[in-house]
Amino acid sequence: MPLALIGWLVCVELTSGVLQGYYVTLTPDIARHLSVTDADVNWFEAGQLLLSALMVPVLAKLGDMHGHKRMLLVSTAITAAASWWMAFAGDFWSYLIAFSLQGAYTVWLPLEVALIFDRGRRTGVAPSATRRAAGLLVIALEAGAIIGALGAAAAFGAFGEAMPATLMLPAAMVTLCFFAILWGVPESEPLPGRSLDAGGFVLLALSLLTITSGLTFLKLGGVDAWWGWAVMAVGVLLLVPFGRWVLGKEDPAIDLRVMRRPEMWPVQLTAGLIGVSLLGAQTPLATYAGTDPSLGYGLGLDASGRSILIGVYLLALIVGAAALAVLSARVRPRLLLIVASTLVGVGYLLLVPFHLEVWQVFACMAVAGVGSGALVGALPAAAAAAAPRGQTGVATAMTNTTKTIGGSFASSIFAIVLAVRAIGTAASLGGYIVVWIICGVTALVAAVGLVAVPRLAFADPEPVPEPSAGAAAASEA
């Protein structure tokens, strides 16, 4: 795998990580800048998750059709434009639209993995090389998140707490990324004669839109909000006409025949189940860490203490990604996925008995973080290896979409669970235990599902031995 290609893509993922860490740190200051409440900023994340879930499959499909580099440039241009818009947005709705559009960066990693796999397809070691490269990209991603979290506070102070100037820095980074991709990244080789299944994507978008809208209604109205369940049920039912539509197409939006292969469906299932803890459990973790220990639970950490906890978790993600890069050519990829999912499950289940001391929570999150870090890179790489040529982009993007859906569903359910028997503004200990059990069990279910993957799936093909001279002569005779 060309080191120059990996180097340019590492720069892109470093920027992606900065975007993920930068704005979270500034959330209270952004709320004051826009004159909105702290609760209102939750809509920014909801809008970005929803729009990214809709955009990522389409951009990935277009990458399979017209070249992954081209769509990487398109998504980077959208992200750069949205980032500059955010820097100058002065009201809630303008910032909400811009922040949602910025979610186009979530397609970067799937497109990069597809591009790397396409470049290595002719070498015979594309699966292991892609996993190794994906591990390096995830290391850059998580390092960027740490840099973004620390750099945001430093930039805000250096600019005299001027929000427009502070938000120009990530916008400038994304703009530079566009030119790095343009000049440094070679194009993949798309298959000719492809078509965009617009009808299939419209049905998929309607289903995702209604499902996520129902989850949002549940988060706002609680478990008794029957309209939330009704809207979500409509979204699930829309998957039926979507399935019938794509099964009748030669070049569908999402090829369900590929998705139901034994080496593919466990990967997509794992992505959705891991999204429960990877995306849905971070807010409960932060609120538990800040809960007053006088209630009999909680760590009582201030903002700096909580940032250290998050930093430990991010470092564990880096360790997991590094282990993936080192072990990708030595250990069966199926075994790697099973072990990583098991680590996530064990880490969260250990929180049930061990959650009263700071070191206990830190240790449990480190175990879960190592597994999560390996999965973030391994899942799209496994999907690329399991997909036929011409569908690597969509296959890798679907791991992102299912992960987002799993995280959105878990976030809504956790909000309801933590509100039950709350003590003032603090959630109950029973609610937190339920959250940890759900995270742990879903990860272990993913590990069990991965057992169904064929043993040699995602591995490099075995080399074919050269025939001896005698054998060749006998064959000719």
TORLUMMAR-643926 format. One line per 3 residues: for each residue x, y, z of C-alpha. Coordinates in Angstrom, 2 decimals. Layout:
X/Y/Z | ...
END
This chain:
0.00/0.00/0.00 | 1.55/3.36/-1.02 | 2.68/5.23/2.10
1.98/8.56/0.42 | -1.70/7.65/0.01 | -2.01/6.61/3.66
-0.22/9.80/4.73 | -2.66/12.07/2.92 | -5.66/10.16/4.26
-4.22/10.30/7.79 | -4.32/14.10/7.46 | -7.97/13.88/6.45
-8.90/11.69/9.43 | -6.91/13.93/11.77 | -9.16/16.78/10.62
-12.23/14.57/11.07 | -11.21/13.96/14.67 | -10.66/17.68/15.27
-14.22/18.33/14.09 | -15.56/15.73/16.53 | -13.67/17.12/19.52
-13.65/20.84/18.79 | -17.33/21.76/18.93 | -18.20/19.54/21.92
-15.76/21.47/24.08 | -17.32/24.77/23.05 | -20.96/23.65/23.46
-21.85/25.93/26.43 | -20.10/28.90/24.79 | -21.86/28.28/21.46
-25.19/28.22/23.30 | -24.47/31.63/24.82 | -23.23/32.96/21.47
-26.52/31.94/19.81 | -28.62/33.01/22.84 | -30.17/29.55/23.30
-30.41/27.17/26.25 | -28.02/24.30/26.85 | -30.86/21.88/26.07
-31.36/23.42/22.63 | -27.87/22.45/21.49 | -28.95/18.79/21.57
-30.81/19.52/18.33 | -27.49/20.23/16.61 | -26.25/16.68/17.17
-29.67/15.22/16.31 | -29.78/17.15/13.02 | -26.25/16.12/12.07
-26.85/12.45/12.86 | -30.06/12.44/10.83 | -28.60/14.18/7.78
-25.44/12.08/7.82 | -27.51/8.90/7.94 | -29.30/10.10/4.80
-26.24/11.42/2.93 | -23.65/8.73/3.62 | -25.22/5.84/1.61
-25.89/8.12/-1.38 | -22.38/9.60/-1.44 | -20.85/6.14/-1.04
-22.92/4.75/-3.91 | -21.87/7.67/-6.10 | -18.28/6.88/-5.10
-18.70/3.33/-6.37 | -20.13/4.74/-9.61 | -17.86/7.71/-10.34
-14.78/7.27/-8.14 | -14.25/7.39/-4.39 | -11.80/10.31/-4.60
-14.37/12.40/-6.45 | -17.01/11.87/-3.77 | -14.38/12.45/-1.07
-13.79/15.86/-2.66 | -17.54/16.56/-2.87 | -18.15/15.66/0.77
-15.11/17.72/1.85 | -16.38/20.73/-0.10 | -19.79/20.41/1.61
-18.11/20.10/5.01 | -15.84/23.11/4.37 | -18.74/25.30/3.21
-20.82/24.29/6.24 | -17.90/24.93/8.61 | -17.39/28.46/7.28
-21.15/29.05/7.52 | -21.06/27.99/11.19 | -18.31/30.51/11.88
-20.55/33.37/10.78 | -23.96/32.00/11.81 | -25.58/34.20/14.41
-28.90/32.50/15.06 | -30.16/29.06/16.06 | -31.69/27.94/12.75
-28.79/29.05/10.60 | -26.30/27.25/12.84 | -28.53/24.15/12.97
-28.63/23.87/9.16 | -24.89/24.46/8.84 | -23.99/21.99/11.62
-26.26/19.35/10.05 | -24.63/19.79/6.63 | -21.22/19.48/8.24
-22.15/15.85/8.93 | -21.01/15.06/5.37 | -17.58/14.36/6.90
-18.93/11.09/8.33 | -18.58/9.54/4.87 | -14.83/10.21/4.79
-13.73/7.01/6.56 | -15.98/4.68/4.49 | -14.81/6.30/1.24
-11.17/6.12/2.34 | -11.45/2.43/3.24 | -13.12/1.71/-0.10
-10.42/3.66/-1.94 | -7.61/1.85/-0.10 | -9.19/-1.54/-0.74
-9.60/-0.73/-4.43 | -5.93/0.30/-4.71 | -4.81/-2.91/-3.01
-7.18/-5.26/-4.84 | -4.53/-6.24/-7.39 | -1.88/-7.06/-4.77
-3.60/-10.10/-3.26 | -3.26/-8.70/0.28 | -5.98/-6.05/0.09
-7.95/-7.31/3.16 | -5.03/-7.27/5.63 | -3.51/-4.11/4.12
-6.87/-2.35/4.40 | -7.28/-3.36/8.04 | -3.77/-2.13/8.81
-4.44/1.17/7.04 | -7.84/1.50/8.74 | -6.15/1.09/12.12
-3.78/3.94/11.30 | -6.69/6.11/10.14 | -8.57/5.49/13.40
-5.44/6.41/15.39 | -5.36/9.71/13.49 | -9.10/10.16/14.06
-8.90/9.74/17.83 | -5.70/11.80/18.09 | -7.50/14.54/16.20
-10.39/14.36/18.66 | -7.98/14.93/21.54 | -6.28/17.80/19.69
-9.66/19.32/18.87 | -10.89/19.14/22.46 | -7.72/20.73/23.84
-7.26/23.17/20.97 | -10.80/24.54/21.14 | -10.38/25.84/24.68
-6.95/27.28/23.87 | -8.20/28.99/20.70 | -11.26/30.41/22.47
-9.04/32.03/25.07 | -6.46/33.22/22.55 | -9.11/34.98/20.47
-10.55/36.74/23.50 | -13.63/34.47/23.54 | -14.62/35.69/20.07
-16.69/32.82/18.65 | -16.45/33.63/14.89 | -12.64/33.69/14.96
-12.55/30.51/17.07 | -14.77/28.62/14.62 | -12.69/29.71/11.62
-9.84/27.38/12.61 | -11.62/24.05/11.90 | -13.12/25.59/8.75
-9.61/26.42/7.54 | -8.43/22.88/8.33 | -11.21/21.32/6.25
-10.43/23.69/3.39 | -6.78/22.59/3.42 | -7.97/18.96/3.43
-9.79/19.57/0.16 | -6.53/20.50/-1.56 | -4.66/17.64/0.13
-7.13/15.19/-1.38 | -7.12/16.97/-4.73 | -3.32/16.86/-5.11
-2.27/13.84/-3.08 | -4.93/11.12/-3.38 | -5.22/8.99/-6.56
-8.61/8.01/-7.93 | -10.06/4.51/-7.67 | -11.26/2.49/-10.66
-15.09/2.46/-10.72 | -17.00/-0.07/-12.75 | -18.57/1.43/-15.90
-22.26/1.26/-16.73 | -23.57/1.84/-13.20 | -26.79/3.69/-12.36
-28.15/5.46/-9.30 | -31.28/3.83/-7.90 | -33.05/7.06/-6.96
-36.30/5.31/-6.02 | -34.51/2.97/-3.63 | -32.66/5.80/-1.93
-35.88/7.81/-1.56 | -37.60/4.86/0.16 | -34.54/4.32/2.38
-34.42/8.02/3.26 | -38.12/8.05/4.17 | -37.63/5.01/6.40
-34.57/6.44/8.17 | -36.25/9.83/8.53 | -39.37/8.43/10.19
-37.44/6.02/12.42 | -35.09/8.74/13.73 | -38.00/11.19/14.08
-39.85/8.63/16.20 | -36.76/8.18/18.37 | -36.55/11.95/18.84
-40.22/12.10/19.89 | -39.58/9.34/22.42 | -36.62/11.22/23.82
-38.73/14.37/24.22 | -42.01/12.80/25.36 | -40.81/9.75/27.24
-41.93/6.15/26.99 | -45.60/7.19/27.13 | -45.32/9.22/23.91
-47.36/6.81/21.77 | -46.93/9.00/18.70 | -43.18/8.40/18.86
-43.69/4.64/18.77 | -46.23/5.04/15.95 | -43.90/7.12/13.79
-41.05/4.67/14.39 | -43.32/1.74/13.44 | -44.18/3.50/10.16
-40.47/3.85/9.44 | -39.89/0.14/10.06 | -42.84/-0.77/7.81
-41.37/1.38/5.02 | -38.48/-1.08/4.91 | -40.86/-3.62/3.34
-41.49/-1.70/0.09 | -37.82/-0.69/0.11 | -36.79/-4.36/0.24
-39.17/-5.34/-2.55 | -37.98/-2.43/-4.69 | -34.24/-3.14/-4.42
-34.67/-6.91/-4.88 | -36.24/-6.17/-8.24 | -33.31/-4.02/-9.43
-30.13/-5.23/-11.12 | -28.14/-2.31/-9.67 | -30.07/-1.36/-6.49
-29.39/1.37/-3.97 | -28.48/-1.25/-1.35 | -27.99/-4.79/-2.62
-29.77/-6.91/-0.02 | -28.42/-10.06/-1.66 | -24.94/-8.93/-0.67
-26.08/-7.73/2.77 | -27.52/-11.14/3.67 | -24.31/-13.04/2.88
-22.89/-14.92/5.90 | -19.72/-12.80/5.84 | -21.66/-9.51/5.60
-24.77/-9.51/7.79 | -22.88/-10.19/11.06 | -20.62/-7.20/10.29
-23.59/-4.88/9.75 | -25.33/-6.28/12.84 | -22.17/-5.70/14.89
-21.94/-2.10/13.66 | -25.50/-1.41/14.81 | -25.05/-3.10/18.20
-21.69/-1.45/18.88 | -23.27/1.92/18.03 | -25.34/1.44/21.20
-22.29/1.92/23.42 | -20.01/3.85/21.08 | -22.51/6.63/20.32
-25.32/6.20/22.83 | -23.52/5.70/26.15 | -21.16/8.68/26.22
-23.65/11.18/27.70 | -24.72/8.79/30.52 | -21.03/8.20/31.26
-20.38/11.95/31.55 | -23.43/12.56/33.76 | -22.55/9.63/36.04
-19.01/10.92/36.41 | -20.39/14.30/37.49 | -23.03/12.94/39.92
-22.54/13.91/43.58 | -21.25/10.86/45.56 | -23.41/11.92/48.53
-26.27/10.11/46.75 | -24.40/6.84/47.26 | -23.08/6.60/43.72
-21.37/8.81/41.15 | -17.82/10.10/41.00 | -18.33/13.81/41.66
-15.82/14.85/39.00 | -15.67/18.45/37.84 | -15.26/19.49/34.19
-11.51/18.88/34.21 | -11.94/15.46/35.83 | -14.57/14.46/33.29
-12.28/15.58/30.48 | -9.55/13.29/31.87 | -12.02/10.38/31.86
-12.91/11.10/28.25 | -9.22/11.41/27.45 | -8.51/7.98/28.96
-11.31/6.51/26.85 | -9.95/8.14/23.68 | -6.45/6.87/24.45
-7.90/3.38/24.84 | -9.51/3.75/21.43 | -6.08/4.62/20.01
-4.57/1.52/21.66 | -7.30/-0.63/20.12 | -6.77/0.87/16.67
-3.00/0.39/17.00 | -3.52/-3.25/17.98 | -5.65/-3.68/14.85
-2.88/-2.22/12.68 | -0.23/-4.47/14.26 | -2.23/-7.71/14.39
-4.15/-7.41/11.12 | -1.73/-9.65/9.19 | -1.05/-12.09/12.05
-4.48/-12.91/13.50 | -7.59/-14.12/11.71 | -9.82/-11.06/11.15
-12.89/-12.98/12.33 | -11.17/-13.68/15.64 | -10.10/-10.03/15.94
-13.71/-8.88/15.56 | -14.99/-11.40/18.12 | -12.35/-10.48/20.70
-12.91/-6.74/20.18 | -16.70/-7.07/20.62 | -16.17/-9.20/23.72
-13.88/-6.57/25.25 | -16.59/-3.92/24.78 | -19.17/-6.17/26.44
-16.91/-7.12/29.35 | -15.88/-3.49/29.93 | -19.46/-2.30/30.32
-20.69/-5.29/32.32 | -17.82/-4.82/34.78 | -19.28/-1.40/35.57
-22.29/-3.09/37.19 | -20.30/-4.29/40.25 | -17.38/-1.85/39.93
-18.58/1.75/39.64 | -18.05/3.43/43.02 | -14.34/4.27/42.72
-12.78/6.53/40.10 | -10.11/3.97/39.19 | -12.77/1.30/38.67
-14.70/3.36/36.14 | -11.50/4.41/34.39 | -10.33/0.77/34.13
-13.69/-0.48/32.81 | -13.85/2.25/30.17 | -10.28/1.51/29.14
-11.21/-2.15/28.48 | -14.29/-1.13/26.49 | -12.30/1.55/24.67
-9.66/-0.89/23.40 | -12.37/-3.06/21.87 | -14.24/-0.09/20.41
-11.06/1.34/18.87 | -10.35/-1.92/17.07 | -13.94/-2.19/15.81
-14.09/1.36/14.42 | -11.43/0.44/11.88 | -12.07/-3.30/11.52
-15.78/-3.13/10.65 | -15.55/-0.99/7.48 | -12.47/-2.94/6.41
-14.33/-6.24/6.89 | -17.32/-4.91/4.94 | -15.02/-3.88/2.07
-13.45/-7.34/2.01 | -16.86/-9.03/1.95 | -18.32/-6.84/-0.80
-18.03/-7.58/-4.53 | -16.18/-5.14/-6.74 | -18.23/-2.02/-7.35
-19.99/-2.14/-3.97 | -17.18/-1.52/-1.50 | -18.24/2.09/-0.90
-21.86/1.24/-0.10 | -20.87/-1.74/2.06 | -18.45/0.30/4.18
-20.91/3.19/4.41 | -23.66/0.88/5.68 | -21.51/0.07/8.73
-21.60/3.80/9.49 | -25.36/4.07/8.89 | -26.26/1.07/11.04
-23.91/2.32/13.77 | -25.64/5.72/13.69 | -29.09/4.12/13.90
-27.97/1.96/16.82 | -26.56/4.99/18.61 | -29.68/7.08/18.00
-31.96/4.31/19.24 | -29.83/3.77/22.34 | -29.64/7.50/23.07
-33.44/7.75/23.10 | -33.91/4.62/25.21 | -31.21/5.70/27.67
-32.82/9.13/28.07 | -36.08/7.39/29.03 | -34.39/4.86/31.34
-32.40/7.52/33.21 | -35.51/9.67/33.73 | -37.29/6.89/35.64
-37.04/7.36/39.43 | -34.64/10.28/39.01 | -33.53/11.97/42.23
-33.97/15.66/41.50 | -31.78/16.38/38.49 | -29.69/13.22/39.00
-30.59/9.92/37.36 | -31.03/6.88/39.58 | -28.34/4.25/40.05
-30.76/1.64/38.73 | -31.06/3.61/35.50 | -27.29/3.69/35.03
-27.02/-0.06/35.72 | -29.66/-0.75/33.07 | -27.65/1.38/30.59
-24.44/-0.54/31.31 | -26.20/-3.91/31.04 | -27.73/-2.95/27.67
-24.32/-1.82/26.37 | -22.60/-4.97/27.59 | -25.23/-7.43/26.39
-25.55/-5.88/22.92 | -21.76/-6.09/22.46 | -21.72/-9.75/23.53
-24.64/-10.49/21.17 | -22.52/-8.95/18.40 | -19.64/-11.26/19.34
-21.95/-14.29/19.18 | -23.28/-13.14/15.79 | -19.74/-12.90/14.45
-19.27/-16.62/15.16 | -21.57/-17.20/12.16 | -18.98/-15.60/9.86
-17.05/-18.20/7.83 | -13.68/-18.86/9.46 | -11.58/-17.61/6.56
-13.74/-14.58/5.73 | -11.96/-11.21/5.29 | -8.57/-12.99/5.12
-6.04/-12.60/2.32 | -6.37/-15.34/-0.32 | -3.95/-18.19/0.12
-1.07/-18.02/-2.39 | -1.24/-20.54/-5.22 | 2.00/-22.59/-5.37
3.97/-22.49/-8.58 | 3.91/-25.87/-10.41 | 7.22/-27.70/-10.61
8.95/-28.35/-13.97 | 8.00/-32.04/-13.85 | 4.40/-31.29/-13.09
4.26/-28.73/-15.88 | 5.72/-31.24/-18.38 | 3.26/-33.90/-17.28
0.40/-31.41/-17.67 | 1.53/-30.57/-21.22 | 1.78/-34.27/-22.08
END
